[in-house]
């Protein structure tokens, strides 16, 4: 069950105060995460655990993008992930998974709610593992492309962490097509 409370529409700018935490516990405004690149591709990750070898999951998509990160850098696209997990958890997961994609923390879900909405992970865990974890909101699995000064260019939302019928080439096409067209919003 998803709770879509998105505030920022395509073609709108993100408001100030949309901050995330790095794995080093540094608070960073998301709109500044481009760091010299033309656009920022953000992968919203419901959880930082599980098997990334299963096809068509958000985790397998992250692995596929990570393996092709140079292709994104050559196109001046910076790729980051956002999870509700604490910075120490994201750092551990990045190290354990050999990720070249920085995973940022959104523990209050402020950024997630504004850009993609949230879902209750407990229902997903119950269906997969028959374990009751209580209510636990996390970002909806999604991809967001952000342009100049926090302009929201594109958004792709998936129905479940296990139903991501999207590959690395699809992500690149989404990022590049909207990257080239971002002037139409200015």
Secondary structure, 3 states (H helix, E strand, C coil): CEECCCCCCCCCECCCCCEEECCCCCEEEHHHCCCCCCEEEEEECCCCCCCCCCCCCHHHHHHHHHHCHHHHHHCCEEEEEEECCCHHHHHHHHHHCCCCCEEEECCCCHHHHHHCCEEEHHHHHHHHHCCCCCCCEEECCEEEEECHHHEEEEEEECCCCCCCCCCHHHHHHHHHHHHHHHHHHC
